[in-house]
């Protein structure tokens, strides 16, 4: 083996190599020259040192949900075994290892009447999600997950183990919260928790004959929505599979997702305008423990292939809704998810690299990937959607970018991007960390 580690190492052609390099995303898979399954932070440090000495890039993978540019012929560090989670109910914080998933944090925090600012799918890696900002059902009330980070443990591009806080490394602390994996490998972080035990949530599912009505009602309702209410609308082509309920099988559906932090009665009042649109195909709205908040969105939990990107909009006007319906509505093979932002997401308590906080909505467009790679037709649909939304677009999020997508420049406002490029030149002048929303050294 090329270096000493406590964890396992794999090279192409060796037993276990193919299994280890695969993640949740099966459409874009790393093919590294060396894969190190780290057992601890020292293994991560050794892998980064090896890559730097051999002129290789370094990619990081915990769950493999957000693979960007595959690391072919470089070094891949798997952090899946760094999955320890410790919740301190007195300080209302959680220490989260780089390989931990939100599901573990949700369960441990719930035992103390607390909740993390997790996302829509509990199987996602908590650290990678947070480094990109972290948008979830508590966002309008409490902000991005990155806003609640207290401390990070980082392996730097020059293979040092560093404790990063607002006092010890203020520039890196600012950058790591929002700039993704551009400045090294975060082996763990400490994050604040909030006192949230339950919510009123779920989904109203309609046939897409009502898609225009649902989107217009969504736009109207978000204009007056309290910060305790987070809603989104998804348009989804459902496959014709026996495993799906007959009412959904093979249909194109439009779904209102609801996460409300108040009581059931007020939640019902807030969603009443949507019930007046017509009879839903399915209705899962109910009171539920926050630890089950992932059920609101019902995202698939089996590995599969997909690609897509997002845009952040200042408004969702009639033209934008018309464009979504025209290019990605009924008859399209794309999944569209329109999320309401604002509230505490626009009011960071401490500055960070998370940008475009003035956005009122996020539009995510996803498509499947076949065995020959991403479909040109699906890529064309996505390009049409984003082009039609360009007039209202502020930028894009670091999260929700899947596959080889546009450069990092659109993920940040101009001032933030230039500051990040200067920090990149200082901390990673060789651009070792270049495989997802890469910020090139300035």
Secondary structure, DSSP 8 states (H G I E B T S, - for coil): --S--SSEEE-TTSTTHHHHH--SB-SS----SEEEE-SSHHHHHHHHHHHHHTT--EEEESS-SS--S---SSEEEE-TT---EEEETTTTEEEEETT-BHHHHHHHHHTTT-B----S-TTSBHHHHHHT----TTHHHH--GGGGEEEEEEE-TTS-EEEE-TTT-HHHHHHHTTS-SSS-EEEEEEEE-B---EEEEEEEEEEGGGHHHHHHHHHHHHTS--TTEEEEEEEEE----TTS-TTTTT-EEEEEEEEESS-HHHHHHHHHHHHTT---SEE--EEEEGGGGGGGTT---S-B-EEEEEEEES---HHHHHHHHHHHSTT-S-EEEEEE--GGGG--SS--S---TT-SEEEEEEEEEETTEE-HHHHHHHHHHHHHTGGGEEE--SSS-BSS---GGGGS-HHHHHHHHHHHHHH-TT----SSS-----
